[in-house]
Amino acid sequence: MINFKKSGDKILLQYTPERQENWIEEAVTRRPFVTLKKTFTLWKDLFLKEDSSEIEDNDYPDFDEYETSSFVFAILQGDYYKVIRGILSNKFDIYFYHEISLIESYFVADSNISIFKVIEKIYSKDIYIGGPNTSSIAFEDFRNLLQYYPRNYERKKYVEGRISSVLRNYLDNVKDAAAVYQKYLDKKLSAKGANLTKVFQEYELIKNQTILEKVKTMLRNEHEYNEYQWQQEILQIILLLYPKYLYVFKEVPVIARLASGIKEKAIDFLLIDGNGNVDIIEIKKPFENAIMTSGLYRDNYIPLRELSGTVMQIEKYIYYLNRWSEEGEKVLTAKYKNELPEGFGIKITNPGGIIIMGRELNLTAEQKRDFEVVKRKYKNIVDIITYDSLIDRLEAAIAQAKKL
């Protein structure tokens, strides 16, 4: 049995043999070193004899003194105990934060597998565990790391799995041990990192609450904004809600090849995502009667001219962009090169459109149902968002964040 005890500025490794005889002192006298658990390499200079001042009379309450042997294992340096080089590894130094209480399982896996000998094969620099060092491994993560070392049970299942995979090619009714082993691994090795939702929960909550209040305030004071001011405010909100978009350019030129000749048109707002792909966004002030007809046409509510005209405008711009293609990519990249990172290129790859306009407050259930049909029928329109649906989305996101 191996235990660790803090004594002054040192940590002592204490070994108690399973049998009564104490072989350690004789071994360190006759040999250059002894190895315990195939993990700890200990030599004579580290051995503490029974009368050593490092050993207190009450160190071993459960054993007679002759049964337990002690070695100097680590020495305090600042906030860390430094394991003496060579005991665990010859390639790097190992430091444990002074508040950590060491136990055998931090060093030895099942069947006497040396944990740090395994690490030695994939890493060769000093290791700090716990504490304030900027490159230290969090103690909790170090403990979680230990679960990945194979146990006897795992090795047994692995052997069974390999054998069964061969026998099943020739024999019937052979247990699918390979599937059992894989199921065991799937359960054991699920890669679980930090819960990022939790990490950013408070930020997302504050962000969405702020945006929600902003939208409601704007809607209450709609008459105080002209069209341009309204668009600028909503654009800020869209970039926060759609983080895939990194840039937005205004009054973007596009070459339209028409039957009457080549003309230059201007797209109000062009969105650019992190890969350089473009989409178009149209932002309209929220007139209440801008979406669906109040009367039926052949038992259906149909989009009003303001909505259908906006859709048609975006569809045309998308058509112009797609025809402009590679030439357009070069022109736009050159035009905005001073506002883009070096080497960043604008790409025209089947652009989509986003429309923000109108209210749903006065729509009946039937009108809203037909409005959903309208939103889904335009193949190039990514989303048609009313200001009421924007509020609903924000409120749903806030409610979800509060549950976490």
N, C-alpha and C positions, 0 to 999 in steps of 0.2 A: 504494500500500500504506500502511496506517495501523498504527502501533504506539504503545504507551504506555510511558513511562519515568518512574520516580520519581526526582526530583532535589531533594534537600533537603526542604522542606515542600510541594513541588508535584508534580503529575503533569503531564508534558508529552505533548502529542499530536504525534507525528512523522509527517509525510507524505512519502512518496517517490513521485514520479510514475512512471507506467509508461514514458513516453518520457524521453529524456535531458534535454530542456530543463526548466529550473526556472521555472515561470510564477507561482509563489505570491507571491514578493516583489513583482513588478511589479503583480500583481492587487490585493494589499492596499494598495498605494500609490495606485492609481487608483480603487479602488472602496471603498464603505463596509464591505463584508464579502465573504468568499468562502464558498461552501457546498461541502462535500466529501461525496460519497456520498449526497446529498440528505438528510443527517442532521446534520452538524456545521456550525454557522454560526460563523465565526471572523472577527474584525475586527482592525484594525491594532494596537491596543493590546496584544493578546495575542501578537503575532508576536515571535519572538526572532531577532534578527539573528545572523549567524555568529560575531561576536566577543562575543556575550553571555556573561556569567559563568554563566548557567544551563546552557550547553552545554559539555560536557567534550570534550576532543580525541578520546576513544575512544568517543563516543556512537554512531558509525555505522561500524562496522568493515567493513561490506560495501559501502559506497557512498562516493563522493567527497563532501566536505562540501556542495558546491553543489547536490547532487541532493536533499537532504533538508531540509525546512522544519519548524520547531518552533513550537508555540503552547502557552501556558499553558492547561491544561485544567481542573485542579482544585487546590484549596488545602487543606492539612490543618487541620482544626478538631477538636481533641480526638482521639477515636478514629476519626474519619471524614474522608475526603477529600470536600469539597463541590465539585461540578461548578459552574463559573462559570455563573450564570444567563444564559440566552440561547443558549448553545452547543447544548444539546439541547432545551430548553423554556423558554418565557417565563412559564409558568403556575405552576411549582413548582420547588423546589430538589431536587437529587438527591444523595444521600450514599452513598458506598461505604466499607465498613469497611476500615481501613488495611491489613489483611492480604491483601486481595483483589488479585490481579494482573489488570489489565484487558486485554481483547483486543477486537478490532473487532466480533466477532460478538455481543458483549453489547449493541451499539448499533444494528447494521445487519443486517437480515434480507435474504434473497435478493432480487435486483433492486433493491437500494438502498432498501428500506423502512425508515423510521426507527422503531425499536421504541418509543421514548419519545413520538413523535408519535402513535402509536396509543394508548398509555396515556393521553395527554393528552385524548383524546376521551371517556374514561370515568372519569377521576379527575383531581382538580385540587389535591391537597394534597402536601406534601413527602413524598418517598420515601426511606426508609433501607433499604439492602440489606446483609444480614449484620450481625454484631456484636451488642452487648448492648442496643441501643435497644429499648424495650418495644414499639414499633410497627414494628419492622424486618421486612422480608421475608427469610426464611431464604435464604441464598445458593443452596443446592441447589434450592429451589423456584423461585427466580428463573431459574436455568439451565434447569430443566424447562419453565418458562413459554415459553421461546424456541421450543420445538418447535411451538407453535400458530400461529406466523406462516407464512403461505402461501409455498410455494416455487414456482419456475417449473413444476416437474413437476405440482404440485397444480393450478395455474391451467390448465395444459394439459388435465388430466383433467376439470376442471370444465367447460371449454368443450366438450370432446368429449361429456360427459354431457348437457349442455343440448341440443346439436345432435341427438344420437341420440334423445333423448326425443321430439323433434318429428318426425324422419324416420320413426320406428317406427310413428307413427300412419298413415302413408301407404304405406310401402314394406316389403317382406319382406326377410328376411336382413340386417337392419341390426344390427350389433353393439350389445349392450346396454351402452354405455359408462357410462350412469348408474349401473348396478349396480356396475361396476368402480370408479367414483369413490366410491360409498357404502362399498364394501368397504374402500377405501383410508382413508376418513375413520374408519370404525369401528375400524380397527387403530391409526390415529394418535391419535385423540382419546379413547381410553379413559380415563375419569376415574379416576385412581388416586390416592387420598389415603393418609393414614397407615394402616398395618395395625393396626386396633384390637384384633384378636385378640392380636397381639404386645404391644401396649401394656398390656393388662389380663391377660396370661397369668399373670404371677407372682401377682397378686392372686387370680385365680380358682383357681389351684393351691392357695394357702395356705387360701383359704376352704373349698374342697371337702375338703382334707385335715383341717382342723379339724372340719368338720361330720361327716365320716366317723368320726373318732375319738370324737366326742361320741355319735353313734348307737350305736357298738359298746360304749362304756362304759355307756350307759343300758341296753342289752340285757343286759349282764353283771350289772347291778345292778337289774334290773327290780323286784324285791321291795321296794326301798327307796323307791319312789315310790307315792303314792296316785294315783288317777285324775286329780284336778285338777292336781297337780304335773306329771304326765306330759304332759298336754295343753299346759300352758304351755311346757314345754321344746320339744315338737315344733312348736308354733306358731311359735316363733322360727326354727326350722330351715326351715319351709315358706316363711316370708316371705323368707328369704335365697335359697331355691331357686326361688321364683316371684316375681321382682321386679316383675311386673305389678301385684301387690297392694300397695297403700299402707297400708291400714288393716284392722284386724280388730276387730270388736265382739262382746262376749260377752253371752249371755242376751238376745238381741234379740227383742223382742215382735213377733208377727205375728197378725193377726186371721184366724181360721178360721171361715168361714161353713158350718156343718154343718146337717144335717137337724134336729138337736135344738136349734139356735139358734146364736148368735154367741158364740164363745169366744176367749180370748186364749191363744196358745201361745207357747213361748219356744224360739228357735233357739240352740243352744249357741254356735256361732261363725259370724259372717257376714263374708265377705271383701269388700273394696271395692277395685276397680282404679282406675287413673289417670283413667278416664273416668266414674267413679261407678257403674259396673255392679256388681251383687252376685252372689256365688256362695256356696254353703254348703259347709262342711267338717266332717266328723265324724272324730274321733280316738279310737281305742280302744287300750287296752293290748294288747300282742302275745301273746295266748293262742294256743298252738300249734294247738289243735283248733278254731279259730274260723272256718275258711274252707270246706273241702270235706269231704264225707262220706268215710268210709273204705271204705264198701261201695257197690256199684253199684245204681242204680235204672234198669232197662231199658237196661242196658249203658252207663250214663253215671254219672259222679260229679256230684253236684248240690251247690249251696251249702248250708252249714249255716245254722241259724236265726239265728245271730249276724250273719252276712253279709247274708242276705236280709232280716232285720229292719232292719238299718241302711240298706240300700238303700230299703226301703219308707218308713222314716222321712224320708229325704231327699226322696224323691219326693212325699210329702205336704206337706212344707214348701215345696217348689217350687210345688206346686199352690196352696197358700194364698197364697204371694207373688204369683203370676201373677193370681189373682182379686182380690187387694188392689190391685194395679196402681198407677194414678196417685195414689189416696188414700194408699196405703202409702208411695209415694215422698215425699209431702209430710210424712207423720207421722215417718218415719225421718230425713229431712233436718232437720226441726225438733228432733227428739230429740237428734241428735248434732252440731248446728250449732257448738257450742263446741269440738268436736274436729276440725272440718273447716275448710279454708280458706274465706274469704269468697267467696260465690257458687258454691261447690261443691255440686252436688246429687246425691243418691243416686237411681239408676235401677234399676228392676226390668224387665229385658229378657231374658226367657227364661233365668233363672239356671241354672247347672250345679252339680253336686255333686262333691266330692272326698272319698274315703274312705281313711283310713290305719289299717290294722289287720292283725293276724295275721302268721304266719310261713309260709314255704314249705319250710323245712329238711326236714320229714318227708313232703313230698308226693312221690308217684311221678311219673314222666314223664307217665303218662296223666292223673293228677289235675291236673298243671300245665297240660296241654293243654286239659282241660275248664274249668279256671279261666280261661284266656284267652278261651274262648267266653263264659263268664259275664260277664267284664269288658266285653265288646264289645256285649252285648245290651241294656244299659240305656241308653236314648237320652239321658237327662238327667244321667248320671254321666260327668263328664269323665275321671276316673281312679280306679281302685281300686289303691292302693299298699300292698303288704306291706312289712314292715321289711327283709326280705331283698332285695326288688327296689329299695328305696331305697338299700341298700348297693351293689348292683350298678350302679346309675346313677351313684353318686358315684365308684366305682372306675373306671368307664368314662370319666367326665369327667376324672379325674386322669390316666389313661393318655393320653388325647388331648392334654391340656395339656402333658405331658412330651414329646410328639412335636414340638411346634411350635418 
